[in-house]
Amino acid sequence: MLQQNEKEVEALSAALQAYIAQAPPPPPKPVIPTTEYLMEELEDAILSSVSKHAKHILENIRGEVSNMLQKESASMYESLWPKIELILRMVDTVSRTTGTNVVAEG
C-alpha cells in the first residue's frame, strides 16, 4: 500500500510539473465591433441626441424671429400710425366741411 501511495504521489507530482510547464493560454483577442453593429446599437441614442439638439436650436431661432417680428411690427406701427392718423383727420375734416362721406366716395 505504501508503494501504491508513492506511485500516486509521483504521478500527481509529474502531472503538476507538466501543468506548470505548459504555457498559459493566450488572452482572448478583443472583438472589434463592425460599423453596422455600432450603428444599430447607437442609432436610437444618436437620433435622440440630435433631435434634442436640433429642437433646442429651432426653439432659439423661433424666439429670435418672433422678437425680430415684434420689433419690426412696433417700428412699422410707430412710423405709419402718425401718417394714418393725419390722413384720417384730413378725411374727417373734409367730410365735415363738405358734408359728404369722402371714404365711401373715394
C-alpha positions as a LaTeX table, in Angstrom:
\begin{tabular}{lrrr}
\hline
Residue & $x$ (\AA) & $y$ (\AA) & $z$ (\AA) \\
\hline
Met1 & 0.00 & 0.00 & 0.00 \\
Leu2 & 2.90 & 2.33 & 0.73 \\
Gln3 & 4.26 & 1.58 & $-2.70$ \\
Gln4 & 0.91 & 2.41 & $-4.26$ \\
Asn5 & 0.77 & 5.73 & $-2.40$ \\
Glu6 & 4.29 & 6.59 & $-3.55$ \\
Lys7 & 3.33 & 5.83 & $-7.17$ \\
Glu8 & 0.22 & 8.03 & $-6.86$ \\
Val9 & 2.28 & 10.85 & $-5.34$ \\
Glu10 & 4.82 & 10.51 & $-8.17$ \\
Ala11 & 2.04 & 10.55 & $-10.74$ \\
Leu12 & 0.47 & 13.63 & $-9.15$ \\
Ser13 & 3.86 & 15.31 & $-8.97$ \\
Ala14 & 4.52 & 14.56 & $-12.65$ \\
Ala15 & 1.08 & 15.88 & $-13.58$ \\
Leu16 & 1.71 & 19.06 & $-11.57$ \\
Gln17 & 5.10 & 19.58 & $-13.21$ \\
Ala18 & 3.53 & 19.06 & $-16.66$ \\
Tyr19 & 0.79 & 21.58 & $-15.86$ \\
Ile20 & 3.31 & 24.13 & $-14.57$ \\
Ala21 & 5.48 & 23.66 & $-17.67$ \\
Gln22 & 2.56 & 24.40 & $-20.00$ \\
Ala23 & 2.49 & 27.89 & $-21.45$ \\
Pro24 & $-0.51$ & 29.88 & $-20.29$ \\
Pro25 & $-3.24$ & 30.18 & $-22.89$ \\
Pro26 & $-3.07$ & 33.39 & $-24.87$ \\
Pro27 & $-5.50$ & 36.07 & $-23.76$ \\
Pro28 & $-8.65$ & 36.19 & $-25.84$ \\
Lys29 & $-8.46$ & 38.52 & $-28.81$ \\
Pro30 & $-10.64$ & 41.58 & $-28.40$ \\
Val31 & $-13.73$ & 41.58 & $-30.55$ \\
Ile32 & $-13.86$ & 44.72 & $-32.65$ \\
Pro33 & $-17.47$ & 45.56 & $-33.46$ \\
Thr34 & $-18.37$ & 46.37 & $-37.04$ \\
Thr35 & $-19.63$ & 49.76 & $-38.12$ \\
Glu36 & $-23.02$ & 48.26 & $-38.87$ \\
Tyr37 & $-23.27$ & 46.78 & $-35.39$ \\
Leu38 & $-22.29$ & 50.07 & $-33.77$ \\
Met39 & $-24.82$ & 51.99 & $-35.85$ \\
Glu40 & $-27.58$ & 49.55 & $-34.91$ \\
Glu41 & $-26.69$ & 49.80 & $-31.24$ \\
Leu42 & $-26.24$ & 53.58 & $-31.16$ \\
Glu43 & $-28.85$ & 54.70 & $-33.69$ \\
Asp44 & $-31.60$ & 55.45 & $-31.17$ \\
Ala45 & $-29.24$ & 57.31 & $-28.84$ \\
Ile46 & $-27.76$ & 59.33 & $-31.73$ \\
Leu47 & $-31.18$ & 60.21 & $-33.16$ \\
Ser48 & $-32.47$ & 61.22 & $-29.75$ \\
Ser49 & $-29.45$ & 63.40 & $-29.07$ \\
Val50 & $-29.55$ & 65.07 & $-32.48$ \\
Ser51 & $-33.31$ & 65.59 & $-32.16$ \\
Lys52 & $-32.96$ & 67.27 & $-28.77$ \\
His53 & $-30.13$ & 69.46 & $-30.03$ \\
Ala54 & $-32.00$ & 70.41 & $-33.22$ \\
Lys55 & $-35.16$ & 71.13 & $-31.23$ \\
His56 & $-33.20$ & 73.45 & $-28.94$ \\
Ile57 & $-31.68$ & 75.27 & $-31.93$ \\
Leu58 & $-35.07$ & 75.61 & $-33.65$ \\
Glu59 & $-36.67$ & 76.95 & $-30.46$ \\
Asn60 & $-33.92$ & 79.58 & $-30.21$ \\
Ile61 & $-34.37$ & 80.56 & $-33.86$ \\
Arg62 & $-38.16$ & 80.75 & $-33.40$ \\
Gly63 & $-37.69$ & 83.03 & $-30.40$ \\
Glu64 & $-35.26$ & 85.25 & $-32.28$ \\
Val65 & $-37.57$ & 85.51 & $-35.31$ \\
Ser66 & $-40.54$ & 86.26 & $-33.06$ \\
Asn67 & $-38.62$ & 89.02 & $-31.29$ \\
Met68 & $-37.43$ & 90.42 & $-34.60$ \\
Leu69 & $-41.00$ & 90.46 & $-35.99$ \\
Gln70 & $-42.34$ & 92.15 & $-32.84$ \\
Lys71 & $-39.66$ & 94.84 & $-33.09$ \\
Glu72 & $-40.31$ & 95.33 & $-36.80$ \\
Ser73 & $-44.06$ & 95.46 & $-36.20$ \\
Ala74 & $-43.66$ & 98.01 & $-33.42$ \\
Ser75 & $-41.30$ & 100.08 & $-35.54$ \\
Met76 & $-43.66$ & 99.99 & $-38.51$ \\
Tyr77 & $-46.62$ & 100.89 & $-36.29$ \\
Glu78 & $-44.70$ & 103.82 & $-34.78$ \\
Ser79 & $-43.71$ & 105.16 & $-38.19$ \\
Leu80 & $-47.02$ & 104.57 & $-40.01$ \\
Trp81 & $-49.63$ & 105.34 & $-37.37$ \\
Pro82 & $-48.96$ & 109.10 & $-37.23$ \\
Lys83 & $-49.34$ & 109.28 & $-41.02$ \\
Ile84 & $-52.55$ & 107.23 & $-40.96$ \\
Glu85 & $-53.86$ & 109.34 & $-38.11$ \\
Leu86 & $-53.13$ & 112.52 & $-40.10$ \\
Ile87 & $-54.95$ & 111.14 & $-43.16$ \\
Leu88 & $-57.93$ & 110.13 & $-41.02$ \\
Arg89 & $-58.13$ & 113.62 & $-39.52$ \\
Met90 & $-57.90$ & 115.14 & $-43.01$ \\
Val91 & $-60.68$ & 112.86 & $-44.26$ \\
Asp92 & $-62.78$ & 113.72 & $-41.22$ \\
Thr93 & $-62.19$ & 117.44 & $-41.73$ \\
Val94 & $-63.08$ & 117.24 & $-45.44$ \\
Ser95 & $-66.16$ & 115.17 & $-44.64$ \\
Arg96 & $-67.38$ & 117.68 & $-42.08$ \\
Thr97 & $-66.65$ & 120.61 & $-44.36$ \\
Thr98 & $-68.32$ & 119.21 & $-47.45$ \\
Gly99 & $-70.97$ & 117.23 & $-45.66$ \\
Thr100 & $-70.11$ & 114.09 & $-47.66$ \\
Asn101 & $-68.52$ & 110.79 & $-46.75$ \\
Val102 & $-65.17$ & 111.05 & $-48.53$ \\
Val103 & $-64.13$ & 107.50 & $-47.70$ \\
Ala104 & $-67.27$ & 105.98 & $-49.22$ \\
Glu105 & $-66.90$ & 108.03 & $-52.40$ \\
Gly106 & $-63.12$ & 107.86 & $-52.70$ \\
\hline
\end{tabular}
